[in-house]
Amino acid sequence: MAYEPCRYAQRWPELFEPLDDAQKQRVSDALANNRLEGWEPQRDDVADLVDCELGRIDVAEYVRRTMTKVTGGGAV
């Protein structure tokens, strides 16, 4: 099945540009799954997920950034 851009890829296409179709699909799936849980990702959330998919940051850094956002920057 061919990749169909998700709402975030349409809103911020520059974030998805460096990804291949399989990576775009994984990021889109992750965003969709988390939206089902009530999360509405912002641009920086999508950028962090893309950075993790591209290996620019590791999973630990992705989790650290996410927790910082969730906790308002306090210690976790």
Biopython code that builds the backbone (N, CA, C, O; Angstrom):
import numpy as np
from Bio.PDB.StructureBuilder import StructureBuilder

atoms = [
    (1, "MET", "N", (0.850, -1.171, 0.000)),
    (1, "MET", "CA", (0.000, 0.000, 0.000)),
    (1, "MET", "C", (0.900, 1.239, 0.000)),
    (1, "MET", "O", (1.884, 1.301, 0.736)),
    (2, "ALA", "N", (0.561, 2.197, -0.810)),
    (2, "ALA", "CA", (1.345, 3.430, -0.915)),
    (2, "ALA", "C", (1.056, 4.343, 0.274)),
    (2, "ALA", "O", (-0.055, 4.377, 0.803)),
    (3, "TYR", "N", (2.071, 5.068, 0.668)),
    (3, "TYR", "CA", (1.930, 5.998, 1.785)),
    (3, "TYR", "C", (1.021, 7.154, 1.391)),
    (3, "TYR", "O", (1.193, 7.758, 0.332)),
    (4, "GLU", "N", (0.068, 7.452, 2.236)),
    (4, "GLU", "CA", (-0.809, 8.611, 2.080)),
    (4, "GLU", "C", (-0.478, 9.589, 3.196)),
    (4, "GLU", "O", (-0.574, 9.227, 4.368)),
    (5, "PRO", "N", (-0.092, 10.814, 2.869)),
    (5, "PRO", "CA", (0.295, 11.775, 3.913)),
    (5, "PRO", "C", (-0.805, 11.978, 4.957)),
    (5, "PRO", "O", (-1.971, 12.189, 4.625)),
    (6, "CYS", "N", (-0.408, 11.908, 6.202)),
    (6, "CYS", "CA", (-1.332, 12.154, 7.303)),
    (6, "CYS", "C", (-1.523, 13.661, 7.478)),
    (6, "CYS", "O", (-0.871, 14.457, 6.802)),
    (7, "ARG", "N", (-2.403, 14.039, 8.370)),
    (7, "ARG", "CA", (-2.690, 15.459, 8.592)),
    (7, "ARG", "C", (-1.440, 16.241, 8.997)),
    (7, "ARG", "O", (-1.297, 17.413, 8.647)),
    (8, "TYR", "N", (-0.539, 15.593, 9.732)),
    (8, "TYR", "CA", (0.669, 16.284, 10.186)),
    (8, "TYR", "C", (1.684, 16.436, 9.060)),
    (8, "TYR", "O", (2.404, 17.432, 8.998)),
    (9, "ALA", "N", (1.738, 15.458, 8.179)),
    (9, "ALA", "CA", (2.609, 15.555, 6.996)),
    (9, "ALA", "C", (2.080, 16.632, 6.052)),
    (9, "ALA", "O", (2.859, 17.282, 5.354)),
    (10, "GLN", "N", (0.787, 16.819, 6.028)),
    (10, "GLN", "CA", (0.202, 17.870, 5.207)),
    (10, "GLN", "C", (0.428, 19.244, 5.847)),
    (10, "GLN", "O", (0.657, 20.230, 5.147)),
    (11, "ARG", "N", (0.362, 19.301, 7.166)),
    (11, "ARG", "CA", (0.537, 20.566, 7.886)),
    (11, "ARG", "C", (2.000, 20.997, 7.916)),
    (11, "ARG", "O", (2.308, 22.177, 7.746)),
    (12, "TRP", "N", (2.907, 20.029, 8.133)),
    (12, "TRP", "CA", (4.341, 20.317, 8.247)),
    (12, "TRP", "C", (5.142, 19.409, 7.315)),
    (12, "TRP", "O", (5.904, 18.566, 7.788)),
    (13, "PRO", "N", (4.984, 19.564, 6.011)),
    (13, "PRO", "CA", (5.647, 18.656, 5.060)),
    (13, "PRO", "C", (7.172, 18.666, 5.170)),
    (13, "PRO", "O", (7.822, 17.666, 4.867)),
    (14, "GLU", "N", (7.731, 19.770, 5.594)),
    (14, "GLU", "CA", (9.193, 19.862, 5.720)),
    (14, "GLU", "C", (9.735, 18.899, 6.768)),
    (14, "GLU", "O", (10.882, 18.465, 6.666)),
    (15, "LEU", "N", (8.937, 18.558, 7.770)),
    (15, "LEU", "CA", (9.381, 17.602, 8.783)),
    (15, "LEU", "C", (9.463, 16.186, 8.210)),
    (15, "LEU", "O", (10.332, 15.408, 8.602)),
    (16, "PHE", "N", (8.578, 15.857, 7.299)),
    (16, "PHE", "CA", (8.492, 14.511, 6.742)),
    (16, "PHE", "C", (9.399, 14.315, 5.531)),
    (16, "PHE", "O", (9.647, 13.180, 5.123)),
    (17, "GLU", "N", (9.890, 15.393, 4.960)),
    (17, "GLU", "CA", (10.671, 15.302, 3.728)),
    (17, "GLU", "C", (11.879, 14.368, 3.810)),
    (17, "GLU", "O", (12.111, 13.614, 2.865)),
    (18, "PRO", "N", (12.663, 14.383, 4.901)),
    (18, "PRO", "CA", (13.836, 13.500, 4.928)),
    (18, "PRO", "C", (13.521, 12.017, 5.135)),
    (18, "PRO", "O", (14.421, 11.183, 5.040)),
    (19, "LEU", "N", (12.279, 11.677, 5.412)),
    (19, "LEU", "CA", (11.888, 10.295, 5.669)),
    (19, "LEU", "C", (11.566, 9.566, 4.372)),
    (19, "LEU", "O", (11.046, 10.160, 3.427)),
    (20, "ASP", "N", (11.878, 8.269, 4.334)),
    (20, "ASP", "CA", (11.404, 7.465, 3.203)),
    (20, "ASP", "C", (9.949, 7.064, 3.499)),
    (20, "ASP", "O", (9.439, 7.328, 4.588)),
    (21, "ASP", "N", (9.298, 6.434, 2.538)),
    (21, "ASP", "CA", (7.876, 6.117, 2.710)),
    (21, "ASP", "C", (7.608, 5.213, 3.909)),
    (21, "ASP", "O", (6.616, 5.406, 4.613)),
    (22, "ALA", "N", (8.474, 4.231, 4.154)),
    (22, "ALA", "CA", (8.275, 3.335, 5.300)),
    (22, "ALA", "C", (8.392, 4.115, 6.612)),
    (22, "ALA", "O", (7.612, 3.895, 7.538)),
    (23, "GLN", "N", (9.351, 5.012, 6.687)),
    (23, "GLN", "CA", (9.506, 5.838, 7.890)),
    (23, "GLN", "C", (8.316, 6.776, 8.058)),
    (23, "GLN", "O", (7.816, 6.952, 9.169)),
    (24, "LYS", "N", (7.871, 7.367, 6.981)),
    (24, "LYS", "CA", (6.689, 8.243, 7.041)),
    (24, "LYS", "C", (5.494, 7.474, 7.574)),
    (24, "LYS", "O", (4.730, 7.987, 8.392)),
    (25, "GLN", "N", (5.334, 6.244, 7.109)),
    (25, "GLN", "CA", (4.205, 5.433, 7.565)),
    (25, "GLN", "C", (4.322, 5.121, 9.048)),
    (25, "GLN", "O", (3.327, 5.188, 9.771)),
    (26, "ARG", "N", (5.524, 4.779, 9.518)),
    (26, "ARG", "CA", (5.706, 4.485, 10.948)),
    (26, "ARG", "C", (5.403, 5.710, 11.807)),
    (26, "ARG", "O", (4.739, 5.595, 12.837)),
    (27, "VAL", "N", (5.884, 6.879, 11.391)),
    (27, "VAL", "CA", (5.617, 8.111, 12.143)),
    (27, "VAL", "C", (4.115, 8.405, 12.124)),
    (27, "VAL", "O", (3.532, 8.732, 13.158)),
    (28, "SER", "N", (3.498, 8.290, 10.964)),
    (28, "SER", "CA", (2.054, 8.539, 10.852)),
    (28, "SER", "C", (1.257, 7.584, 11.729)),
    (28, "SER", "O", (0.305, 7.994, 12.393)),
    (29, "ASP", "N", (1.644, 6.311, 11.732)),
    (29, "ASP", "CA", (0.961, 5.318, 12.565)),
    (29, "ASP", "C", (1.109, 5.650, 14.042)),
    (29, "ASP", "O", (0.145, 5.559, 14.802)),
    (30, "ALA", "N", (2.313, 6.035, 14.451)),
    (30, "ALA", "CA", (2.546, 6.390, 15.858)),
    (30, "ALA", "C", (1.694, 7.590, 16.255)),
    (30, "ALA", "O", (1.106, 7.612, 17.336)),
    (31, "LEU", "N", (1.632, 8.574, 15.386)),
    (31, "LEU", "CA", (0.812, 9.753, 15.680)),
    (31, "LEU", "C", (-0.665, 9.382, 15.763)),
    (31, "LEU", "O", (-1.367, 9.833, 16.668)),
    (32, "ALA", "N", (-1.135, 8.573, 14.835)),
    (32, "ALA", "CA", (-2.540, 8.166, 14.831)),
    (32, "ALA", "C", (-2.885, 7.359, 16.079)),
    (32, "ALA", "O", (-3.924, 7.584, 16.700)),
    (33, "ASN", "N", (-2.016, 6.422, 16.447)),
    (33, "ASN", "CA", (-2.269, 5.609, 17.638)),
    (33, "ASN", "C", (-2.351, 6.462, 18.891)),
    (33, "ASN", "O", (-3.213, 6.243, 19.742)),
    (34, "ASN", "N", (-1.467, 7.422, 19.004)),
    (34, "ASN", "CA", (-1.477, 8.275, 20.188)),
    (34, "ASN", "C", (-2.641, 9.261, 20.186)),
    (34, "ASN", "O", (-3.128, 9.643, 21.250)),
    (35, "ARG", "N", (-3.084, 9.671, 19.017)),
    (35, "ARG", "CA", (-4.268, 10.536, 18.950)),
    (35, "ARG", "C", (-5.497, 9.802, 19.461)),
    (35, "ARG", "O", (-6.385, 10.408, 20.061)),
    (36, "LEU", "N", (-5.546, 8.498, 19.225)),
    (36, "LEU", "CA", (-6.668, 7.710, 19.739)),
    (36, "LEU", "C", (-6.712, 7.747, 21.259)),
    (36, "LEU", "O", (-7.769, 7.555, 21.861)),
    (37, "GLU", "N", (-5.573, 7.990, 21.871)),
    (37, "GLU", "CA", (-5.488, 8.088, 23.332)),
    (37, "GLU", "C", (-5.744, 9.507, 23.828)),
    (37, "GLU", "O", (-5.673, 9.767, 25.029)),
    (38, "GLY", "N", (-6.042, 10.434, 22.902)),
    (38, "GLY", "CA", (-6.393, 11.785, 23.298)),
    (38, "GLY", "C", (-5.292, 12.819, 23.149)),
    (38, "GLY", "O", (-5.473, 13.973, 23.537)),
    (39, "TRP", "N", (-4.157, 12.427, 22.594)),
    (39, "TRP", "CA", (-3.026, 13.352, 22.443)),
    (39, "TRP", "C", (-3.165, 14.120, 21.139)),
    (39, "TRP", "O", (-3.419, 13.519, 20.095)),
    (40, "GLU", "N", (-3.004, 15.427, 21.178)),
    (40, "GLU", "CA", (-2.993, 16.252, 19.981)),
    (40, "GLU", "C", (-1.587, 16.814, 19.825)),
    (40, "GLU", "O", (-1.258, 17.831, 20.435)),
    (41, "PRO", "N", (-0.749, 16.163, 19.011)),
    (41, "PRO", "CA", (0.649, 16.578, 18.893)),
    (41, "PRO", "C", (0.812, 17.957, 18.266)),
    (41, "PRO", "O", (0.077, 18.348, 17.360)),
    (42, "GLN", "N", (1.787, 18.666, 18.773)),
    (42, "GLN", "CA", (2.170, 19.964, 18.225)),
    (42, "GLN", "C", (3.380, 19.760, 17.315)),
    (42, "GLN", "O", (3.916, 18.655, 17.229)),
    (43, "ARG", "N", (3.803, 20.814, 16.645)),
    (43, "ARG", "CA", (4.896, 20.711, 15.684)),
    (43, "ARG", "C", (6.159, 20.135, 16.326)),
    (43, "ARG", "O", (6.809, 19.267, 15.744)),
    (44, "ASP", "N", (6.508, 20.612, 17.518)),
    (44, "ASP", "CA", (7.732, 20.126, 18.157)),
    (44, "ASP", "C", (7.629, 18.650, 18.544)),
    (44, "ASP", "O", (8.638, 17.945, 18.569)),
    (45, "ASP", "N", (6.422, 18.182, 18.846)),
    (45, "ASP", "CA", (6.223, 16.758, 19.137)),
    (45, "ASP", "C", (6.493, 15.913, 17.890)),
    (45, "ASP", "O", (7.162, 14.881, 17.955)),
    (46, "VAL", "N", (5.965, 16.367, 16.767)),
    (46, "VAL", "CA", (6.168, 15.653, 15.506)),
    (46, "VAL", "C", (7.641, 15.697, 15.117)),
    (46, "VAL", "O", (8.199, 14.697, 14.664)),
    (47, "ALA", "N", (8.271, 16.858, 15.293)),
    (47, "ALA", "CA", (9.699, 16.990, 14.972)),
    (47, "ALA", "C", (10.532, 16.027, 15.810)),
    (47, "ALA", "O", (11.461, 15.409, 15.290)),
    (48, "ASP", "N", (10.221, 15.889, 17.083)),
    (48, "ASP", "CA", (10.960, 14.961, 17.948)),
    (48, "ASP", "C", (10.763, 13.517, 17.490)),
    (48, "ASP", "O", (11.719, 12.741, 17.471)),
    (49, "LEU", "N", (9.545, 13.151, 17.124)),
    (49, "LEU", "CA", (9.279, 11.796, 16.654)),
    (49, "LEU", "C", (10.033, 11.510, 15.351)),
    (49, "LEU", "O", (10.590, 10.427, 15.175)),
    (50, "VAL", "N", (10.046, 12.483, 14.448)),
    (50, "VAL", "CA", (10.792, 12.336, 13.196)),
    (50, "VAL", "C", (12.283, 12.209, 13.494)),
    (50, "VAL", "O", (12.960, 11.364, 12.909)),
    (51, "ASP", "N", (12.799, 13.040, 14.401)),
    (51, "ASP", "CA", (14.218, 12.954, 14.762)),
    (51, "ASP", "C", (14.568, 11.577, 15.322)),
    (51, "ASP", "O", (15.641, 11.045, 15.037)),
    (52, "CYS", "N", (13.691, 11.014, 16.094)),
    (52, "CYS", "CA", (13.921, 9.670, 16.637)),
    (52, "CYS", "C", (13.901, 8.644, 15.514)),
    (52, "CYS", "O", (14.755, 7.759, 15.474)),
    (53, "GLU", "N", (12.961, 8.744, 14.622)),
    (53, "GLU", "CA", (12.871, 7.814, 13.485)),
    (53, "GLU", "C", (14.126, 7.889, 12.617)),
    (53, "GLU", "O", (14.584, 6.872, 12.097)),
    (54, "LEU", "N", (14.678, 9.088, 12.460)),
    (54, "LEU", "CA", (15.873, 9.270, 11.632)),
    (54, "LEU", "C", (17.167, 8.935, 12.371)),
    (54, "LEU", "O", (18.237, 8.915, 11.763)),
    (55, "GLY", "N", (17.079, 8.672, 13.675)),
    (55, "GLY", "CA", (18.272, 8.367, 14.449)),
    (55, "GLY", "C", (19.045, 9.597, 14.887)),
    (55, "GLY", "O", (20.181, 9.487, 15.348)),
    (56, "ARG", "N", (18.444, 10.756, 14.749)),
    (56, "ARG", "CA", (19.092, 11.995, 15.201)),
    (56, "ARG", "C", (19.126, 12.072, 16.719)),
    (56, "ARG", "O", (20.034, 12.657, 17.310)),
    (57, "ILE", "N", (18.116, 11.470, 17.334)),
    (57, "ILE", "CA", (18.076, 11.324, 18.794)),
    (57, "ILE", "C", (17.711, 9.874, 19.081)),
    (57, "ILE", "O", (17.076, 9.211, 18.260)),
    (58, "ASP", "N", (18.115, 9.386, 20.248)),
    (58, "ASP", "CA", (17.748, 8.013, 20.596)),
    (58, "ASP", "C", (16.426, 8.016, 21.364)),
    (58, "ASP", "O", (15.887, 9.070, 21.701)),
    (59, "VAL", "N", (15.926, 6.825, 21.629)),
    (59, "VAL", "CA", (14.631, 6.694, 22.306)),
    (59, "VAL", "C", (14.668, 7.347, 23.683)),
    (59, "VAL", "O", (13.693, 7.976, 24.095)),
    (60, "ALA", "N", (15.785, 7.206, 24.402)),
    (60, "ALA", "CA", (15.891, 7.811, 25.735)),
    (60, "ALA", "C", (15.744, 9.334, 25.655)),
    (60, "ALA", "O", (15.076, 9.942, 26.492)),
    (61, "GLU", "N", (16.358, 9.935, 24.663)),
    (61, "GLU", "CA", (16.238, 11.394, 24.498)),
    (61, "GLU", "C", (14.820, 11.776, 24.088)),
    (61, "GLU", "O", (14.294, 12.792, 24.542)),
    (62, "TYR", "N", (14.204, 10.970, 23.236)),
    (62, "TYR", "CA", (12.816, 11.232, 22.850)),
    (62, "TYR", "C", (11.908, 11.209, 24.081)),
    (62, "TYR", "O", (11.066, 12.090, 24.260)),
    (63, "VAL", "N", (12.089, 10.196, 24.920)),
    (63, "VAL", "CA", (11.281, 10.084, 26.136)),
    (63, "VAL", "C", (11.569, 11.255, 27.071)),
    (63, "VAL", "O", (10.641, 11.815, 27.655)),
    (64, "ARG", "N", (12.830, 11.634, 27.225)),
    (64, "ARG", "CA", (13.187, 12.764, 28.080)),
    (64, "ARG", "C", (12.499, 14.043, 27.607)),
    (64, "ARG", "O", (11.935, 14.783, 28.414)),
    (65, "ARG", "N", (12.546, 14.300, 26.311)),
    (65, "ARG", "CA", (11.905, 15.508, 25.766)),
    (65, "ARG", "C", (10.401, 15.481, 25.988)),
    (65, "ARG", "O", (9.795, 16.482, 26.369)),
    (66, "THR", "N", (9.811, 14.316, 25.744)),
    (66, "THR", "CA", (8.366, 14.184, 25.927)),
    (66, "THR", "C", (7.975, 14.389, 27.382)),
    (66, "THR", "O", (7.004, 15.088, 27.673)),
    (67, "MET", "N", (8.717, 13.789, 28.291)),
    (67, "MET", "CA", (8.414, 13.938, 29.718)),
    (67, "MET", "C", (8.603, 15.374, 30.183)),
    (67, "MET", "O", (7.852, 15.860, 31.028)),
    (68, "THR", "N", (9.602, 16.053, 29.634)),
    (68, "THR", "CA", (9.802, 17.458, 29.976)),
    (68, "THR", "C", (8.594, 18.286, 29.582)),
    (68, "THR", "O", (8.173, 19.168, 30.331)),
    (69, "LYS", "N", (8.028, 18.007, 28.404)),
    (69, "LYS", "CA", (6.827, 18.724, 27.959)),
    (69, "LYS", "C", (5.639, 18.407, 28.851)),
    (69, "LYS", "O", (4.880, 19.297, 29.234)),
    (70, "VAL", "N", (5.486, 17.131, 29.177)),
    (70, "VAL", "CA", (4.335, 16.694, 29.977)),
    (70, "VAL", "C", (4.396, 17.254, 31.392)),
    (70, "VAL", "O", (3.373, 17.633, 31.961)),
    (71, "THR", "N", (5.597, 17.305, 31.954)),
    (71, "THR", "CA", (5.738, 17.760, 33.343)),
    (71, "THR", "C", (6.016, 19.255, 33.453)),
    (71, "THR", "O", (6.207, 19.772, 34.554)),
    (72, "GLY", "N", (6.040, 19.944, 32.332)),
    (72, "GLY", "CA", (6.269, 21.385, 32.372)),
    (72, "GLY", "C", (7.724, 21.748, 32.601)),
    (72, "GLY", "O", (8.020, 22.855, 33.052)),
    (73, "GLY", "N", (8.626, 20.847, 32.301)),
    (73, "GLY", "CA", (10.049, 21.152, 32.423)),
    (73, "GLY", "C", (10.648, 20.785, 33.752)),
    (73, "GLY", "O", (11.847, 20.971, 33.961)),
    (74, "GLY", "N", (9.845, 20.268, 34.655)),
    (74, "GLY", "CA", (10.368, 19.880, 35.967)),
    (74, "GLY", "C", (11.079, 18.556, 35.907)),
    (74, "GLY", "O", (11.060, 17.871, 34.885)),
    (75, "ALA", "N", (11.699, 18.203, 36.991)),
    (75, "ALA", "CA", (12.405, 16.914, 37.080)),
    (75, "ALA", "C", (11.408, 15.777, 37.042)),
    (75, "ALA", "O", (10.298, 15.887, 37.562)),
    (76, "VAL", "N", (11.817, 14.679, 36.419)),
    (76, "VAL", "CA", (10.963, 13.490, 36.378)),
    (76, "VAL", "C", (11.593, 12.361, 37.135)),
    (76, "VAL", "O", (11.019, 11.274, 37.212)),
]
sb = StructureBuilder()
sb.init_structure("model")
sb.init_model(0)
sb.init_chain("A")
sb.init_seg("    ")
for serial, (resi, resn, name, xyz) in enumerate(atoms, 1):
    if name == "N":
        sb.init_residue(resn, " ", resi, " ")
    sb.init_atom(name, np.array(xyz, "f"), 0.0, 1.0, " ", f" {name:<3s}", serial, name[0])
structure = sb.get_structure()
